[in-house]
Amino acid sequence: MSNLLKELERIEKSGLADLKKVNDLKGFEKLRIEYLGRKSKLTEILRSIQSLPQKDRPAVGKRSNEVRTSLETGFTKTQSRIEQEFSLERAKDIDVTVPAARQHLGHIHPNTQMIWRIEDVFQLMGFEVFEPYDVDDDYHNFTSLNIPEGHPARDIWDTFWTEEGFMPITHTSSMQNRVLRKRKPPIRAVVIGHTFRNERTDPRHEHTLFQCEGIYVDKGITLSDMIGTLKTFFSKIFEKDVNVKVDPDYFPFVEPGNGMALSCTLCDQKGCRVCKYTGWLEILGCGMIHPYVLKEGGIDPDVYSGFAWGFGVDRLVMLRERIEDIRHFHSGDLRFIRQF
């Protein structure tokens, strides 16, 4: 046993002395393998402890662990010293007065660019901007919008549910009740955020998309106000006078309900696969806010009226930038993003 203890003493002294001499990472790694590697003398001693007499094992085991700890501490300090010296040496060759080389830091996603533009236009028109919750409860996503449990319209927004009864929002209309309760008429607000749906994807439809919800509530508001507001907005977005078409449609939270289409800018109304060769691209659902929704929001429907709408930001980018397939937006293809 005395020979092993002497050998351990020699290993510790020799290792610590050699560490003081090493000045580069290559030499450091060589020493680390020599003193702490799988084939090192210290490792051999540690492996042989089980073969020692029972009475000798505690002393040899204790001393072996002390030597390993001492060497590991020494190696850690030496590595830090070498790396610091290396950094200081490299810093001598760096001229901090040289202008930095221009680097490519990426692109702002076209959806983000459009969201910023939408916010700017609506704020200039007197609207306040809100953000929705990505995950919300049944009341705000459905019930407050005149879609009670068991209502057949819920099938339109087939979605996922958590065990606690929450869901990823199917439309930014989920914020409508909160906005109505937080503000007093006149209310002008837009809500822009992600929505999630069970959709079969194709060039015009995606399961995840950005949506812009808008509401306008005041005394004496009519459908003409809605059409004029939206036509003005889209003309600002496209920087030219756009054609709009309004048709009857059904949405539980508006009455009457309408669908609005814009002239297809991809084909200049000549017809293409994106607009299904009609010359029109459905852009949003809209209509006069249902009295039930106003009442749930704390607004007296006998005194106030208003309109609401919701459109896909992705669809708007497609029209403005002449993009043929909505699936490009979430493809992660840098060749697509770099065009913007």
N, C-alpha and C positions, 0 to 999 in steps of 0.2 A: 504493500500500500504506500509506503514512504516513497518508493520510486515514482509512483503515479502522481503523488502530490508534488514532488520535485519537478516532474515533467510539466505539470499544469502551471507551476510557477514560472518555468522557463518559457512556455508558450505565451503567457500573458505579457511578460517583460519584453520578449522578442517582438511580439505583435505590436505593442504600443510604441516601441522604439522605431520599428519599420514605418509606422504610420507618420511619424514626425518627418521622415525623409521623403515621402512620396509627394509629388507636385503636379501630377496629371491624372485624369480619370482612367486612363489605360492602366497605369501602374497601380492605381487604387483598386481596380477590379481584379487585377492579378493577385494582390494581397488578400482581398476578400475571399477569393476562392481558396487560397493557401491556408488561411486561418479559420474560415467559417464554412467552407464548402463541404459537400457530402463526403469527400475523400480526405478531408483535413485530419490532422492528428487529434485535434480536440473532439471531432465527431467520432473518431475511432474509440477514444476513451469513454465517451458517453454511451456508446453502444456496448462496450465491454463491462459496464457496471453490473449487469445482471449475472455475469459469470464470476464475479468476485465473491469472496466469503461474505456471509450475511452481516457480520460485524463490521466489515470494511465499507460496505455500500453507502451508508449515510454520509460519512466524511468525504469520500471521493465524489459522490453525487452533489453534495453541497458545494464543494470547491469547484467542480466542473461548471456548475451553473453560474457561480460567481465570476469565473474567468470568461464565460460566454457573454454575460451581461457587460463586463468591463470592456471586452473587445467590441461588442456591438455599439456601445456608447462612443468608444473611440473612433469607430468607422463612421458613425453618424456625424460627429463633429468634424472629422477630416473631410468628408464629402462636402459639407457645407462650406468649409474653408476653401477647398479647391474650386467649387462653383463660384464663390464670391470673387476669388482672384481672377478666374477666367472672365467673369462679367466685367470687372474693372479693366482688365487688359483689352477687352473688345471695345469698351467705351472710349478708350484713347483714340481709336480709329474712326469714331463717329463724329461727323461735323454737324452739330445741331443747327447751324445757320443755313444749311442747304434746304431749299424749298422742298416740301414733300412731293413725291410723285403722285400724280392724279390716279386715284384708284376707282374701280367700278364698284359702287356700293349697292347695286341692285336697282329694281324698278318698283314704283308704286303700282299696285295691282289696279287694273282698269275699273274694277268694282269700287275700290276705295276712291279713286279719282272721281267717279261718278257720284258717289255719296257726298263727297265734299262739294261738288257742284250743285247737287240737289239742295243741300243745306243752305248754300249761299243764296240760291234763287228764292227758296221759300222764306228765308229770313228777310230778304229784301221786300217780300210781299207781306211781311208782318206776322209770319208764323214762328212759333216757338218749337224747338227741337227736343225730343225726348228719346231715350233708349229703352228698349223692352228688356224683360227678364228672358234669358234663353230657356229657362225651365220655369213653368208657372203652374198654377192650380186649375182645377176644373172650372171654378166659378168665373175667373177672369178670362179663360180661353174659350169657354162655351156658354155657361149659364147666364152671365151678365149680358151676353150678346144675343139673347132670345133663342138660345139653343139648349133647352133643358135636357136632362137625362132622358134617353129614349127617343129623342127627336130624330127623325130620319136624316136630317141634314148633317148629323154627325158623321155619317158614312162618307161624306165628301172629304172629311179631314181625318181619315183613318190614320192613327198614329201610335206611338209607343207610350207605355205608362210605367211609372215606377210603382213599387209595392206600397208607397205612401200616398199614391193617387196623384202624383205630379206628372208632367209631360213636357217634352221639348215643344215649344210653341209652334202651332201650325200656321199662325198668321200674327202679324204685329198688332192686329185688332185687340189682342189680349191686354193692351195698355189703355184701351179706350175708356173703360170704366174708371180707372185711376185718374186719367187726365180730366174727365168730366167732374170728378169729385174734388180734385186739387185746384181747379181754376173756376172762376165765375165768368159767365158770358159778358162780353163776346169772347169766345174761345177759338183760337186759331193755333193748331198744333200738328206737327208731323212726328211720326215715330219710325225710325229706321233701324233694322236689325236683321239677324239671321232667322230664318224659319225652316222647319223640317217637316217633310211630308213623305207619305208612302206613295211614291210616283214611279211609273215605268218611264225610264229615261229615253229621250229621243232628241232630235235637234232643237226642240222648243221647250222641253220639260226636264227639270232636275229635281232630285229629292231634297237637296239642300240649296237654298237660295237666299239672297237678300231681298227684303220687301220694305216698301215705304207706305206706311199708313198715314192718312191725313183726316182731320176732322175740322169742321167749321160750324160753330153754333152761335146764333144770335137771333134777334127778333126779325121776322119777315124774310127768312132765307128761303130761296126757291131753287128749282132745278136749273133755271137759267144762270143763277149765281155759280152753281157747281160747274156747268159746262164752260162758262166764261173763265173761271179760275183755272181749271185744268188746261184749257186751250192756251191761256196765257203762259202757264208754266211750261208746257211742252214747246211752245214757240221760243221761249227763252233758252231752253235746253238745246234745241237744235239750231238756234240762231237763225231761224227763218219761220215764216208762217206755215203751220202744219195743218193738214186736213184731219178732222176727227169725225168718227161715226159713233152715234149712241144708239144702242138697241136695248129693248127690255130684257132683263135677266132676273134671276132669283138669288137673293142672299138673305138669310133670316134676320140679319141685323139692320136692313134698310127696307124702306117701303115708300115709293116704288123703288125697285132695284134696276140697275142698268149695267150693261157692259160697254166699255169704250174701246174703240180700235183706232189706230193711227195708220196713215198711209205708209205702206212698206217702203222704207228707204233703200232696201237691198235691191229691189227690182224696179223702183220708181212706179209702183202699182201696175207693172206689166205682168206680174205673176211669177212666183218661184216656189221651191219646195218648202221654204221656211214659212211663207204666208199661205201655203197650200193653194197657190195659184189664184188667190182671190184679190190680191193687191192690197189687202188689209192685214195688219197684225194686231191681234187682241192684246191690249196692253194693261187693262185694269178692270176691276169691278168697282161699282160706285152706286150711290143712290142717297135718298133722303133718310136720315137716321130714324130708325123705328122708335115710336113713342115709348115702347117698353124699355129700350136701351137708354133713352134720355131719363126716364123715371128712375131706373136702377142707378144712374149716375148722379141722382139728386137734382135733376133739371126738370122743371115743370113743362111738359110737352104742350100744354095749352097756351103757354106764353112764348116759348122758344121753339125754333126749328133749326135744322142743320143738315149738312151732308157729310158723307164720309167716302173714302176711296182707299184702295190698296193696289199697288202695282209692283212688279218685280224689277229690281234694279238691274239684274242681269239682262233682262229682256230689253231694257232701255239702252244699255251699253251695246247690245247686238244691233239695234237700229242705228245708233249714232255712229258706230265704228264699222258697220257692215260686216258683222261676224255671223257666220252661217250656222254655227253649232254651239248651243249653250253649254255643252259638256266641256268645252275648252277651259272654262273659268276655273274649274276645280281639278283639272288634269295634272297640274304640277309641271307642265311642259314649259321649260324656260324659253323655248323658241317662240311660244305664243306670248308670254309675258313681256319679253324684250321688245315687242313691237310697240309698246306703249310707254 
